[in-house]
């Protein structure tokens, strides 16, 4: 996450965001930023926690770190795709930007692939697109 805070997504009804990240500092900063932008945010520190939180939370967008401690983000995405509607936006967060990683992300159903460190304007672009897809 960058220091940049002036790039905000388009406004509209708050999105429900699940942010899956094992780095506590990144998870907390991201949660605060997204909440400051008016969205409802739930965080999870690993794949099992993320999947468990889906029983009581229906997200519009899910940001998933690929390098999770218990199961990788590809597996988390595969499981989410098998249970949630296709309208849910899945975004991979990874320190790896090679084509093989992006291809694998496409294969399991990610909609976007962002290379860390993720900038605020990249998060804003994803959220703006989600808002526009659902009509504001």
Secondary structure, DSSP 8 states (H G I E B T S, - for coil): --S--S-----SS--EEEEE-S-HHHHHHHHHHHHHTT-EEEEESSHHHHHHHTTS---SEEEEESS-SSS-HHHHHHHHHHHS-TTSEEEEEES---HHHHHHHHHHT-SEEEESS--HHHHHHHHHHHHHHTT-
